[in-house]
Amino acid sequence: MTLRSNVFRSGELPRRRNSRNVRRPRLFLFFFFFVLTVFGILVVVVFPTTTTRSIPLFSSGHQNENVVLDYVNTSTFFSVQDFKRVEQESKGVPVMLPPGFDVLDVGASKGAGSINFLSQALESEFGKHQATGYHPRTLGVDIDPNKVAICRKAGKECLEGNILELTSGDNSVGGVTAWHVLEHMPSCQVAEKIWIRTSQLADRFSLFHGPAFDDAHVLLDKGFHRFYENWTGHRCHFNSTMLSHAISASPHVASAYIIALVHPIESSKSNVLLPNGAKKNSHHYNSGIHPPKLEHVHFSPIVYEEMRACVLYEALGTENPTTTTVGLDTALALKDVLKLVRSSSKVVSCHAPGIVDGNSCVQYLENLVKRTLEEAKGSGILKLRKMQNKK
């Protein structure tokens, strides 16, 4: 019987396969995967596409140092690296505050927000066709050249540069707006420096808007946080204590000011709150993408979503406070805060000349606004009253 070639003939031993031929492909595969692993480690460690660091989730006065979340820069935000790069590029480049502007808007971005404050406030108070006697000019300043280009394309007057490098000479502005910008600074020290620097440029007022970071521990103890507290772009959790310190540290002494927390968060049902452990850089709560959360948890004390503040630098008369008025732009800036004070807000601090009681201080500022606006409406033409003792 003829045997197939793959069957050994009787009395023959099987031929031994060459062990070298067997080992070569195995060694090759091992070497290939080893090289691939080493390359991957080099890409992540030596050439990182994102910068990772661990910073406290809550950097307010009630910071819990045991809770640490990992913040990763993404292209969604103007990162610390971007800030430092543009800041370095702007050094040595003279940035001069030009004359003729009523308001300086810090962090004007694309020109769709706070740069429009004064013109919109005038239209809201007096009507589109009546607010013709006063045409305010607002200058936006932003460190991001791309945003400045968009701002200018939108028809706004916008200056590219680092606000800390801005020189003024003999020029100044009536007021400064800083809306949702200080929390984006690389550190709270930089945020305070910006507040102090810009306050020195203002003759009459500084107006602040920002996320509320106060009382973060109240939420933390219940297993929640406000969505913006876990954002890569919010490097400084600028709370009311920090703002109060910045106001008192400024060489430009305030004649009056108010700091208020507005838009109360009454329970965990609010979509502003996320359960701890939710994905970073998330926005409002969405049950489709976020972990489940209890919706009937209440908080004591009440926590808030936004902080607003207005600081006055005008000299306020103390001899007859019932007749004192301020500049029209100052009154509108004050009203921007006061209009929310009577509706479930928390006045953190209020200061006015000769007044100690908080409620009396709020009443004093409300009367100041009321008299100024009535005077402007009664004059028949809107005129901005300049300070007699201009800085």
Number of C-alpha atoms within 10 A of each C-alpha: 3 5 9 8 7 7 8 12 12 7 6 7 8 10 7 6 8 8 8 8 9 10 10 11 11 11 10 11 11 12 12 11 11 12 11 12 12 10 11 13 12 12 12 12 10 9 11 11 11 13 15 12 10 10 14 18 23 24 20 21 17 13 16 16 11 8 11 12 16 13 21 16 19 14 7 9 14 16 22 18 13 13 17 12 11 16 17 12 13 16 13 8 12 12 18 15 21 15 12 14 17 22 28 27 28 25 28 31 24 21 25 13 13 23 30 18 19 23 17 13 17 21 14 11 13 15 12 12 8 15 19 14 12 14 14 15 18 26 22 27 26 22 22 21 14 12 19 25 17 16 23 15 13 13 9 21 18 27 24 19 23 24 22 16 16 17 15 15 10 10 15 22 25 25 27 30 28 22 21 20 20 26 21 24 22 18 16 19 13 16 22 20 16 19 23 19 19 24 28 19 25 24 24 28 28 30 24 23 20 20 24 25 28 24 19 23 18 17 23 18 11 15 17 22 25 28 21 22 24 25 20 22 22 24 23 22 27 28 21 22 14 16 18 16 11 18 19 12 14 17 11 18 15 20 16 19 23 24 24 23 28 23 17 16 18 16 17 22 16 15 16 18 24 30 21 19 13 17 15 17 19 18 16 14 21 13 11 7 10 15 14 13 17 12 12 11 14 15 15 10 10 15 25 24 18 18 27 24 27 24 26 27 23 24 18 17 13 12 8 8 13 12 12 16 22 23 21 22 25 29 22 20 26 24 19 19 22 24 10 16 20 12 11 12 19 19 20 15 17 22 22 21 14 8 13 11 11 16 11 14 21 22 12 18 20 16 17 22 24 14 17 22 22 10 15 17 16 10 10 10 13 20 18 18 14 14 15 8 8 11 15
